[in-house]
Amino acid sequence: MIEQGLTLMLVGMSTVFAFLTILVAATSAMSGLVRWATPPPVEAGPTAEQVAAITAAIALHRRRR
């Protein structure tokens, strides 16, 4: 009876270990695929015109207070 319990425990733990290993491998593969498929982010700041508009808006707001 104990031998059957130990066998069942070993089979169950092996099944869970195999499933989790496959899950980690699939997640890593999908992460790599997404990194490969997406373009790199563009590091673009505000243009000089936008900076001037923001500065003017802040100055106007401060004068009205």
DSSP file (Angstrom, degrees, kcal/mol; ACC not computed):
  #  RESIDUE AA STRUCTURE BP1 BP2  ACC     N-H-->O    O-->H-N    N-H-->O    O-->H-N    TCO  KAPPA ALPHA  PHI   PSI    X-CA   Y-CA   Z-CA
    1    1 A M     >        0   0    0      0, 0.0     4,-1.9     0, 0.0     5,-0.1   0.000 360.0 360.0 360.0 -44.0    0.0    0.0    0.0
    2    2 A I  H  >  +     0   0    0      1,-0.2     4,-2.6     2,-0.2     5,-0.2   0.876 360.0  56.7 -66.3 -36.2    2.8    2.4    0.9
    3    3 A E  H  > S+     0   0    0      1,-0.2     4,-2.2     2,-0.2    -1,-0.2   0.905 106.9  48.3 -62.4 -41.1    4.6    1.5   -2.4
    4    4 A Q  H  > S+     0   0    0      2,-0.2     4,-2.6     1,-0.2    -1,-0.2   0.893 111.1  51.3 -65.5 -39.5    1.5    2.4   -4.4
    5    5 A G  H  X S+     0   0    0     -4,-1.9     4,-2.4     2,-0.2    -2,-0.2   0.913 111.2  47.0 -63.7 -42.8    1.3    5.8   -2.6
    6    6 A L  H  X S+     0   0    0     -4,-2.6     4,-2.5     2,-0.2    -2,-0.2   0.889 112.5  50.0 -66.1 -38.8    4.9    6.6   -3.2
    7    7 A T  H  X S+     0   0    0     -4,-2.2     4,-2.5     2,-0.2    -2,-0.2   0.927 111.6  48.2 -64.3 -44.6    4.5    5.6   -6.9
    8    8 A L  H  X S+     0   0    0     -4,-2.6     4,-2.5     1,-0.2    -2,-0.2   0.901 112.0  49.9 -62.6 -41.3    1.5    7.8   -7.2
    9    9 A M  H  X S+     0   0    0     -4,-2.4     4,-2.7     2,-0.2     5,-0.2   0.913 111.4  48.7 -63.5 -43.0    3.3   10.7   -5.5
   10   10 A L  H  X S+     0   0    0     -4,-2.5     4,-2.2     2,-0.2    -2,-0.2   0.904 112.6  47.5 -64.4 -42.9    6.3   10.3   -7.8
   11   11 A V  H  X S+     0   0    0     -4,-2.5     4,-2.2     2,-0.2    -2,-0.2   0.920 113.9  47.7 -64.9 -43.2    4.1   10.2  -10.9
   12   12 A G  H  X S+     0   0    0     -4,-2.5     4,-2.3     2,-0.2    -2,-0.2   0.923 113.4  46.4 -64.8 -45.1    2.1   13.3   -9.8
   13   13 A M  H  X S+     0   0    0     -4,-2.7     4,-2.5     1,-0.2    -1,-0.2   0.879 112.6  50.9 -66.6 -37.1    5.2   15.3   -8.9
   14   14 A S  H  X S+     0   0    0     -4,-2.2     4,-2.5    -5,-0.2    -1,-0.2   0.893 109.7  50.5 -65.8 -39.4    6.9   14.3  -12.2
   15   15 A T  H  X S+     0   0    0     -4,-2.2     4,-2.5     2,-0.2    -2,-0.2   0.925 112.3  46.2 -64.3 -45.1    3.8   15.4  -14.1
   16   16 A V  H  X S+     0   0    0     -4,-2.3     4,-2.6     2,-0.2     5,-0.2   0.916 112.9  50.1 -64.4 -43.0    3.7   18.8  -12.3
   17   17 A F  H  X S+     0   0    0     -4,-2.5     4,-2.3     2,-0.2    -2,-0.2   0.921 111.9  47.7 -61.6 -44.3    7.4   19.3  -12.9
   18   18 A A  H  X S+     0   0    0     -4,-2.5     4,-2.3     2,-0.2    -2,-0.2   0.918 112.5  49.2 -63.3 -43.8    7.1   18.5  -16.6
   19   19 A F  H  X S+     0   0    0     -4,-2.5     4,-2.4     1,-0.2    -2,-0.2   0.926 112.5  47.0 -61.9 -45.5    4.1   20.8  -17.0
   20   20 A L  H  X S+     0   0    0     -4,-2.6     4,-2.4     2,-0.2    -1,-0.2   0.874 111.0  52.3 -66.5 -36.2    5.9   23.7  -15.2
   21   21 A T  H  X S+     0   0    0     -4,-2.3     4,-2.2    -5,-0.2    -1,-0.2   0.922 111.6  46.1 -63.8 -43.9    9.0   23.2  -17.3
   22   22 A I  H  X S+     0   0    0     -4,-2.3     4,-2.5     2,-0.2    -2,-0.2   0.892 111.7  52.8 -64.8 -39.4    7.0   23.3  -20.5
   23   23 A L  H  X S+     0   0    0     -4,-2.4     4,-2.3     2,-0.2    -2,-0.2   0.912 110.0  47.1 -63.3 -43.8    5.2   26.4  -19.3
   24   24 A V  H  X S+     0   0    0     -4,-2.4     4,-2.4     2,-0.2    -1,-0.2   0.913 113.2  49.2 -64.8 -42.5    8.4   28.2  -18.5
   25   25 A A  H  X S+     0   0    0     -4,-2.2     4,-2.3     2,-0.2    -2,-0.2   0.907 112.3  47.8 -63.7 -42.0    9.9   27.3  -21.9
   26   26 A A  H  X S+     0   0    0     -4,-2.5     4,-2.4     2,-0.2    -2,-0.2   0.902 112.0  49.5 -66.9 -40.5    6.7   28.4  -23.7
   27   27 A T  H  X S+     0   0    0     -4,-2.3     4,-2.3     2,-0.2    -2,-0.2   0.910 111.9  48.4 -65.2 -41.7    6.7   31.7  -21.8
   28   28 A S  H  X S+     0   0    0     -4,-2.4     4,-2.3     2,-0.2    -2,-0.2   0.901 111.7  50.0 -63.9 -41.0   10.3   32.4  -22.6
   29   29 A A  H  X S+     0   0    0     -4,-2.3     4,-2.2     2,-0.2    -2,-0.2   0.914 111.5  47.7 -64.6 -43.2    9.8   31.6  -26.2
   30   30 A M  H  X S+     0   0    0     -4,-2.4     4,-2.4     2,-0.2    -1,-0.2   0.891 110.6  52.4 -66.3 -38.1    6.8   33.9  -26.5
   31   31 A S  H  X S+     0   0    0     -4,-2.3     4,-2.4     1,-0.2    -2,-0.2   0.920 110.7  47.4 -63.0 -43.6    8.7   36.7  -24.7
   32   32 A G  H  X S+     0   0    0     -4,-2.3     4,-2.1     2,-0.2    -2,-0.2   0.889 110.9  51.9 -64.0 -39.1   11.6   36.3  -27.2
   33   33 A L  H  X S+     0   0    0     -4,-2.2     4,-2.3     2,-0.2    -2,-0.2   0.907 110.3  47.8 -64.5 -42.1    9.2   36.3  -30.1
   34   34 A V  H  X S+     0   0    0     -4,-2.4     4,-1.9     2,-0.2    -2,-0.2   0.917 111.8  49.9 -65.8 -42.8    7.5   39.5  -28.9
   35   35 A R  H  < S+     0   0    0     -4,-2.4    -1,-0.2     1,-0.2    -2,-0.2   0.877 114.5  45.6 -61.9 -37.0   10.9   41.2  -28.4
   36   36 A W  H  < S+     0   0    0     -4,-2.1    -2,-0.2     1,-0.2    -1,-0.2   0.863 114.9  46.8 -72.8 -36.6   12.0   40.1  -31.9
   37   37 A A  H  < S+     0   0    0     -4,-2.3    -2,-0.2    -5,-0.2    -1,-0.2   0.735  97.9  77.4 -82.9 -23.9    8.7   41.2  -33.6
   38   38 A T  S  < S-     0   0    0     -4,-1.9     0, 0.0    -5,-0.2     0, 0.0  -0.670  81.6-119.8 -92.3 142.9    8.3   44.7  -32.0
   39   39 A P        -     0   0    0      0, 0.0     3,-0.1     0, 0.0    -1,-0.1  -0.381  38.9 -92.6 -73.1 156.2   10.3   47.6  -33.2
   40   40 A P        -     0   0    0      0, 0.0     2,-0.0     0, 0.0    -5,-0.0  -0.371  50.4 -96.4 -67.1 149.0   12.6   49.4  -30.8
   41   41 A P        -     0   0    0      0, 0.0     2,-0.6     0, 0.0    -3,-0.0  -0.354  33.9-124.0 -67.9 145.8   11.1   52.4  -29.0
   42   42 A V        -     0   0    0     -3,-0.1     2,-1.3     2,-0.1     0, 0.0  -0.802  12.7-148.7 -92.5 124.0   11.7   55.8  -30.5
   43   43 A E        +     0   0    0     -2,-0.6     2,-0.5     2,-0.0    -1,-0.0  -0.697  35.7 157.9 -93.4  85.0   13.3   58.2  -28.0
   44   44 A A        -     0   0    0     -2,-1.3     3,-0.1     3,-0.0    -2,-0.1  -0.941  21.8-163.3-115.3 126.5   11.8   61.5  -29.2
   45   45 A G        -     0   0    0     -2,-0.5     2,-0.1     1,-0.2    -2,-0.0  -0.318  41.0 -66.3 -93.1-177.9   11.5   64.5  -27.0
   46   46 A P        -     0   0    0      0, 0.0    -1,-0.2     0, 0.0     2,-0.0  -0.386  53.9-115.8 -69.8 148.5    9.4   67.6  -27.6
   47   47 A T     >  -     0   0    0      1,-0.1     4,-2.3    -3,-0.1     5,-0.2  -0.289  28.4-104.1 -76.4 168.4   10.2   69.8  -30.5
   48   48 A A  H  > S+     0   0    0      1,-0.2     4,-2.2     2,-0.2     5,-0.1   0.863 123.1  54.3 -62.2 -35.5   11.4   73.4  -30.1
   49   49 A E  H  > S+     0   0    0      2,-0.2     4,-2.1     1,-0.2    -1,-0.2   0.902 108.6  47.8 -65.7 -41.1    8.0   74.6  -31.1
   50   50 A Q  H  > S+     0   0    0      2,-0.2     4,-2.6     1,-0.2    -2,-0.2   0.900 110.6  51.5 -66.9 -40.6    6.3   72.5  -28.4
   51   51 A V  H  X S+     0   0    0     -4,-2.3     4,-2.6     1,-0.2    -2,-0.2   0.911 110.1  49.8 -61.7 -42.1    8.7   73.7  -25.8
   52   52 A A  H  X S+     0   0    0     -4,-2.2     4,-2.4     2,-0.2    -1,-0.2   0.905 111.3  48.8 -63.4 -41.5    8.0   77.3  -26.7
   53   53 A A  H  X S+     0   0    0     -4,-2.1     4,-2.2     2,-0.2    -2,-0.2   0.909 112.7  47.4 -65.8 -41.7    4.2   76.7  -26.5
   54   54 A I  H  X S+     0   0    0     -4,-2.6     4,-2.4     2,-0.2    -2,-0.2   0.920 112.1  50.0 -65.5 -43.3    4.5   75.0  -23.1
   55   55 A T  H  X S+     0   0    0     -4,-2.6     4,-2.4     1,-0.2    -2,-0.2   0.912 111.5  48.5 -61.5 -42.9    6.7   77.8  -21.8
   56   56 A A  H  X S+     0   0    0     -4,-2.4     4,-2.4     1,-0.2    -1,-0.2   0.893 111.0  50.7 -64.6 -39.7    4.3   80.4  -23.0
   57   57 A A  H  X S+     0   0    0     -4,-2.2     4,-2.3     2,-0.2    -2,-0.2   0.901 111.5  47.6 -65.9 -40.6    1.3   78.6  -21.5
   58   58 A I  H  X S+     0   0    0     -4,-2.4     4,-2.4     2,-0.2    -2,-0.2   0.919 112.1  49.7 -65.9 -42.9    3.1   78.3  -18.1
   59   59 A A  H  X S+     0   0    0     -4,-2.4     4,-1.9     1,-0.2    -2,-0.2   0.914 112.0  48.2 -62.5 -42.2    4.1   82.0  -18.2
   60   60 A L  H  X S+     0   0    0     -4,-2.4     4,-1.8     1,-0.2    -1,-0.2   0.908 111.2  50.8 -64.5 -41.7    0.5   83.0  -19.0
   61   61 A H  H  X S+     0   0    0     -4,-2.3     4,-0.8     1,-0.2    -2,-0.2   0.907 110.5  48.7 -62.9 -41.8   -0.8   80.8  -16.2
   62   62 A R  H  < S+     0   0    0     -4,-2.4     3,-0.4     1,-0.2    -1,-0.2   0.849 109.5  52.4 -69.0 -33.7    1.5   82.3  -13.7
   63   63 A R  H  < S+     0   0    0     -4,-1.9    -1,-0.2     1,-0.2    -2,-0.2   0.857 106.7  53.7 -69.5 -33.8    0.6   85.8  -14.7
   64   64 A R  H  <        0   0    0     -4,-1.8    -1,-0.2     1,-0.3    -2,-0.2   0.658 360.0 360.0 -76.4 -15.6   -3.1   85.2  -14.3
   65   65 A R     <        0   0    0     -4,-0.8    -1,-0.3    -3,-0.4    -2,-0.1   0.485 360.0 360.0 -73.9 360.0   -2.7   83.9  -10.7
